[in-house]
C-alpha cells in the first residue's frame, strides 16, 4: 500500500471527518446544554467531581488529558478545556495538564493535516497568510512562539493548529512553540476557571456583583486584557515591522 497515494490520503481524510462528526454527534446528544446555565445543577455536580478528584487525582488527570487530546483532534475550542482544567484541578496543576494535553493534541492534528490535508490547506488558507511565509521560514520557532503568545491573533484555535502546514514547520519546533508560547494566555483562562470554582464553593446563590468584585474573577479578566494589549504590541513589533522591512 502506497501511503503517499492520493486515494489513501483521501480515504483516511474521509475517515477522520467521519469520526469527527460522530464524536460531535455523541457529544451534543449526551450533554443537555440547558443544565450548564443552571447554577444549582453546576454546584451539585462540582461537589461530586471535586470529591472524585481528591480520591482519584491521577486517574482523573489521565482521563482529562486523553479527552483533551481527542477534543483538540476533533477541532474543539480551547477555552472550555482551560476553564474545566482550572475548575477541577486548580491553577497550577490545571495549567500543566492543559498545556501538555493541548500541545500533544495540536501536534497530532498538525501532523495529520500536514500528511493528509496539505494541498487543501495551502490552497484555501495559504493565500491569506502568504506574507508571513517567508517570515516564519527564517525563524519558525520564534515567530510561532510569539504567534501562540498573542493567542493566535484572533484566529480560531483549530485554524491556528493547522496553519503552520503552509510554512512546513518541523514537528519538534511546533510542539515547543505551542507548549511554551500558549502558557501566558492559557494561564489566564485556567485561573478564571479556578476562580469560578472557588466562588461556587463559597456561595449558595449566583450574585453578579459578587462575581465581578471577586479578585479570583476580575484579576484573570484584567490579565486577559493585558495579554491582548501585549499581543497587539508584539504583532506590531515583530510582524508588521518585519513584513514592511521585507517589502523595502
Buried (B, 14 or more C-beta within 10 A) or exposed (E): EEEEEEEEBEEBBEEBEEEBEEBEEEEEEEEEEEEEEEEEEBBEEBEEBBEEBEEEEEEBBEEBBEBBBBBBBBBBEBEEBBBBBBBBBBBEBBBBBBBBBBBBBBBBBBEBBBBBBBEBBEEEBBEEBEEBEEBBEEEBBBBBBBBBBBBBBEBEBBBBBBBBBBBEBEEEBBBBBBBBBBBBBBBBBBBBBBBBBBBBEEBEEEEEEEBEEBEBBBBBBEBBEEBBEBBEEBBEEBBEEBBEEEEE
